[in-house]
Amino acid sequence: TAGIPADIQIEIDGDRETERIYSLFAISMPKLQKMQEACGSIAVYQGPQKEPDDYSNFKIEDSVTTFQTLQQIITIVEQLDIHHDKYREKRSSSAKYGSEENPIVGKIS
């Protein structure tokens, strides 16, 4: 690979990347829940019982393990939602009016 420096260093912001992963899961929560339902249906009934369109987007090889993994992800994302809500509430209630977090915005005359 001529022309590419060999000593490339990448700086990764762990907090930012963690927040991106959380956001991805939070936005995809309906899809995760739908996939979890598909896994449950496959595990219980040995195959999809609903319309084929409901499961056409998913290729599930091990429904039991996938169900358990999705259950853990959903639980953790819900717990993080609670922590985020508490943080937002605490931050908004502790911010002083006129501070940097809560600036005074008014009409310019």
N, C-alpha and C positions, 0 to 999 in steps of 0.2 A: 504494500500500500504506500506507494511513493507520494510524498507531498503532505502526508498527515503526521503531525507531531505525535511522538510516542508517549510523551509525558503529560497527557491531558488530565487535568484535575477538575473534578466536578464538586461544586459545593451544593449540598442538599440541605434544605431547611426541613428538618424532621416534623416540626409543628405544622408547617404549611402542607406537607405531603400527607400527614395524618388527617388534617382537616379536609383535604381533597378526597381522600378515601371515604371518610365519613359522609361527605356531601354526596358522593356517588351512590353510596348505599341508601342514604336518606331519600334521594330523588327516585331511586329504583325500587323503593319499598313495595309499591303495588305489584311490580313484576316478581319480586322475590316471594311475596305472599302467594301469588298465583302459581309460581313454580312449586312452592311448598304444598299447596293444595294438590297439584298434579302428582307430586311424589307420594302424598298420602293416599290418593286414589289408586295409584299404581300398586303401592305396597299392600293395600287392603283388598282390592278387587282384582289383583293380578293383571291390570291393564286399565287404560282410561275408560271411564264410564260416561263421560260427558261428550259433547261434540268434539270431533277430531280437531277442529280449529282451535280449541282451547289449549291444546298441547302441541300444536304443530311447530311452535317456535322453540320447543325444548327437546333436547336429546338427552334423556336421563338413563344412564347405565346402571347405577346402583341407587335405587330410590330411597332405601332406608338411610344410607349414609348421607345422601344429598339432603334428605328431610332433616336429619339431625344437625347438619352443618348450617342449613338455612335457619333452623330454629335458633341456633346460637347467635348467628349474625343478627337476626331480627331482634332478639332479646337485648343484645349489646347496643344496637342502634337506638332502641327505645330507651335504654338507660342513659345513653349519651344525650338524647333529646331532653330528658328530665334535667340533667346537669346543665345543658345549654340554657334551658328555660330559667332555671334558678339563677344562673350567672347573669343573664340578661335582666332579670327582675332585680337582682341585687345591685347591678351596675346602674340601672335607671333610677333606683330609689336612693342610692348613695351619692349620685352626681349632684354637685351643687349648681344651682342656677347661675349661669354666667361663667361657669368653668369651661375648660377646654372640651370636656366630654358633653357638656350641656350648654352651649353658647347662647347668648342672648341674640335673637334675630328679630329685628324690627324694621319698621318703615324708615326709609331715608327721606328726610324732608327737604 
